[in-house]
């Protein structure tokens, strides 16, 4: 029983070391602000413009971004706006597939690159 408890404690400690990498497996900046890992998603501290630069530090030929309307707790609603980044590491938030701009509000984006997903909450002013 004691060995099981020690193994469990060691596993939790190791997960704590890698939790940031799990929540934010690669760096993401929005409007020049680096996102900071939280418990279940990363956050951008200050509101950004709806045409802010989105920078993703992932070495992939294709990066897919799904942007959902959200509340401050990360509960999403509506249909995702899709942004594709091909052959580069950055694009602007207004480069959605349907060419529509993000309205002022809070959003949660899932950024998929190389089999990993970063979840980032941000606000458009």
Rosetta blueprint (number, residue, H / E / L):
1 X L
2 X H
3 X H
4 X H
5 X H
6 X H
7 X H
8 X H
9 X H
10 X H
11 X H
12 X H
13 X H
14 X H
15 X H
16 X H
17 X H
18 X H
19 X H
20 X H
21 X H
22 X H
23 X H
24 X L
25 X L
26 X L
27 X L
28 X E
29 X E
30 X E
31 X L
32 X L
33 X E
34 X E
35 X L
36 X E
37 X E
38 X L
39 X L
40 X L
41 X L
42 X E
43 X E
44 X L
45 X L
46 X L
47 X L
48 X E
49 X L
50 X L
51 X L
52 X L
53 X E
54 X E
55 X E
56 X E
57 X L
58 X L
59 X L
60 X L
61 X L
62 X E
63 X E
64 X E
65 X E
66 X E
67 X E
68 X E
69 X E
70 X E
71 X L
72 X L
73 X L
74 X L
75 X L
76 X E
77 X E
78 X E
79 X E
80 X E
81 X E
82 X E
83 X E
84 X E
85 X E
86 X E
87 X L
88 X L
89 X L
90 X E
91 X E
92 X E
93 X L
94 X L
95 X L
96 X L
97 X L
98 X L
99 X L
100 X L
101 X L
102 X L
103 X L
104 X L
105 X E
106 X E
107 X E
108 X E
109 X E
110 X E
111 X E
112 X E
113 X E
114 X L
115 X L
116 X E
117 X E
118 X E
119 X E
120 X E
121 X E
122 X E
123 X E
124 X E
125 X L
